[in-house]
Amino acid sequence: MRNETRPPGDAVHRVAGLVLAGGAGRRYGGPKAPVFLGPALDVLRDGGCDPVIAVLGAGAHQTRARVDLTGVEVVENPGWAEGMGSSLRLGLATATRLPGVSAVCVHLVDMPGVTATAVARLRARAHPGCLTRACYDGEPGHPVVLGRDHWAEIITTARGDQGARAYLRRHAAHVTTVECGDVAAGYDVDER
């Protein structure tokens, strides 16, 4: 993986934010989306992502009742039990239909330590061919920015709870890591 600490001089492209919020949250004790989706959407918006997409699954009705989804492109994943890969596929398929979007910043709903500053760092490096991911003290994590050039293959290969992990591993020489440990934390919430 390449490590990049400064944004290139390229113009900023339109980057969609994509929150994967479809899981059942078994270790948490129930779906996490009703609790964490609002702040996750705010982080993407405040980090400059536009438009913002949310993929819901387990607890979708409860999430819609508790979270303000105004201005959010909401997609319900009937196959949410298959794992994160199915939500990623739906989110990317949705992004392909949105005009002018050259990359997607993929954020997981259960990562409250991610900040808008971290998202903005990643977004500043986005372009149609990018594979960019946050890292925390050198360890890769989320969010991940996937350029449009990669979506078709990721849609055909994302399975289970791995999301784009296998794709990123196969293309490791082209992945740029952006250190975010100074402005965010890369933990996820698994317990109440």
N, C-alpha and C positions, 0 to 999 in steps of 0.2 A: 504494500500500500504506500502511496505517496502521502507525505504530510505537508500540508499547506497552512501557513500561518497568516498570510495576507491575501486579501481579495485581489484577483487579477484586474486589469484595467478595462475588461470587457463591460459593455453596457449590461445593466440588470434586465433580465428577462422576466416575463410574467410567470410567477410561480404559484401554483395552487397549493393550499394546505390540505392534507388528507389525514383525518383522525380515524384510526381503526378502533371501533368501540363496540364490537359485536359479541365479545366473549361472555361466557356465563359467570366468570369470576369465581370458580369453585373454591380456590384457596382463600379467596377474600370473603366468601360467604354469600355471594350473590353478584349480579351484574354490577360492574364498576361505572358504567356510563352515566347512570343517574347522578352519581356523586362527582365524577371527575370530568365529564365532557365539557361543561361550561368553561372551566378554567383552561382546558386544552384548546378549545376554540379561540379563547381570548389570546393565548400565547401565539397561536398561528397568525391571527389578525394583527396583533401588535408587532409581530416580527415581519410584517409586510406581505404575507401571503394573501392572494386574491385571485380567484374565489377560494372558498373554504368548503370542503366536502367532509361529511361525517357518514361513516358506514355503521349502521346499527344492526343489532341482531337480538340476542337474549335481552329481555327487559326493554325492548324498543318502546312499548306503550308507556311504561313507567318513565322512560327517559324523555319522551315527547311531553309528558305531563309536567316534568320538573325542570327541563332545560329550555331556555329561550333559543330557538333554532331559526330565528329571523335572519334571512340573508344567507343561510347555510344550504348547500345542495345536499339534501338528506337522501341516503340510499338505504333501504332495508335489505339485509342479507338473509334470505330464507334458509340458506345452507350454512349458517353461522357455526353449527356444531362441527363442521368439517375442520374448522380451525382458521387461524389468521390468514392463511393463504387465500381462502375464498373471499374474505373481506378485501384483501389487497387487490385481487383480480377485479372485483366490482368497482372499487374506488378508481383504479386506473382506467377501466372501461368508461366510467363516468367522465373522467378527465379528458379522454380522447374526444368527447363530444363538446367540450367547452372551448370557445374560440380563443386563440392567442396564447394558450398555455403551453410553455415549452418544457416545464419540469414540475414535479410534484414533491413537496416536502412531507414525507410520511412520518406521522407522530402517533405514538401509542397512547391511548386514553389514560393509562394508569401510571404515567410518569410526571408527577406534579413538580419535580425538581427542574424540569426543562423550562427555560426562560425565553422571553421574546428576544433577548439579546443573542442567545444561542441560535435561534431560528434565523434571525437577521444575518448572522455570520454565514450560515449555510446558504441562505437564499442569495447572498451577494456573489456566490460562486456558481450559481445555477446557469445552465445552458442546455440545449437539447441533447448533447452527448455526455452529460455529466453523470457520474456515480460518486456522490459525496456523502460522507457520514460523520456525525459528531463522534468525538472520542473524549473520554474523561480520564485524565492522568494516563494517557496513552492507550487506554482500553476502548475498542470500538463499541458504539452504542447507537442510540436514536436521539434525534430524528435522523432520517436518511433522505437525501434528495436524489430522485431518479429522473434523469432526463428523458424526454419523449422518445429519443432514439432507442431506448431500452424497453419501453412499455410492452410492445407486442410479445417479445420473448418472455418477459416476466409474467405476463398474463397466461401464457401457455405452460409455464413451469412452476409457478407458485402453488405449493400444496401444503396441507396440514398446518402445523403451528410454526413452520419455518419461514413463511413469508418469502422475502427475496434473498434470504441468507445464502442458499446454494448458488444463486445467480451471482451474488456479490463475491462469493468465494471463487467461482470460475473466472471472474473478471478482476481478480484482486489487483493485478498490475495497473488497472485503470481507475481504481477507487482512490479518491482523495479523502484523507481524514482531516478534520478540522477540530483542533483542541477547544473544548468548551468547558473544561473543568474549573476554569477561573470564574465563570459566570453562571454555571448551572450544575445540576447534579443528575447523574444518569440512572438513578435507582427506579425500580417499579414498586408498586404497592400490592402486596399479596395477602395481607391480613388486615382485619379491622382493628 
